[in-house]
Amino acid sequence: MALLGNIIWFLLGGWLLFILYSISAIIFFPVFLPLFRIAVYAAFPFGRSVISKRKLDKYRELNGNDTENSAMTTVAGFLNILWIITFGWILALSHLLASIANLFLFFLIITIPNITGHWKMIRIAFMPFNTVIIPKTLANEIDTALAKGKFNL
């Protein structure tokens, strides 16, 4: 199902989002790799999920693994502010407007998955740093483990 959603998404504008995110990755060359990962996610968003690094660090602590240092979190916070000022608000607004446009075209049925795709992209378009793109099954496993850890199960 994710494959079909990704094909429809790519044909109905995912390629354009890939180009926009790739251009922003080229302009912000020092952080090219994280932004290019987001560009690939913008081209094929279904079957994957976005979680915060804080949530991933909590999951690693529950499993006894090492976590990242706070200096990287501070740098990523600064990059998020810089991103919001330059590209972030434009891309987030474009995803919001695209989801509203797809909502008005819901009777075409083929645009319904695009609504959820654009809603998923708003968060990462606005603040892409301190986030990780992982498979949806792993995201569900992390959420389950954190919920069990919260209630000591």
Secondary structure, DSSP 4 states (H G I P E B T S, - for coil): -HHHHHHHHIIIIIHHHHHHHHHHHHHTGGGHHHHHHHHHHHHS-TTEEEEEHHHHHHHHHHTT-----HHHHHHHHHHHHHHIIIIIHHHHHHHHHHHHHHHHTGGGSTTHHHHHHHHHHHHHHH--TTEEEEEHHHHHHHHHHHHHHHTT-
